């Protein structure tokens, strides 16, 4: 596990925001995507938002508690041009906590992808590539893996 150096690139300037040990296998990208999820062996569909996403997992924001260790079937919806696309994934809840914003209180949890079809994996990879390109072209947040801060 390396150290992650978070840098904001804006008009040629670089500022170090934080320096910490990153435990994730893949970088996460901030998003706000609608999703539906079902607990395994439960037919009740619940809604939520993906707060960030990577190729190995995502942050789920919901008004319902999910439970650490629980398996979820998740459908994430995302824009694809003028259409709405989606991918389905079986995931496991790794951690959970309370989440409070100005207008609502609920739960946030980190989920790890367990099983995804090849077709859905391709959709996710294309979405992440397009999302990363949009971030880099807008000079937003850039994750740089480094063992030491650069001057």
Order of alpha helices (4+ residues) and beta strands (2+ residues): beta-beta-beta-beta-beta-beta-beta-beta-alpha-beta
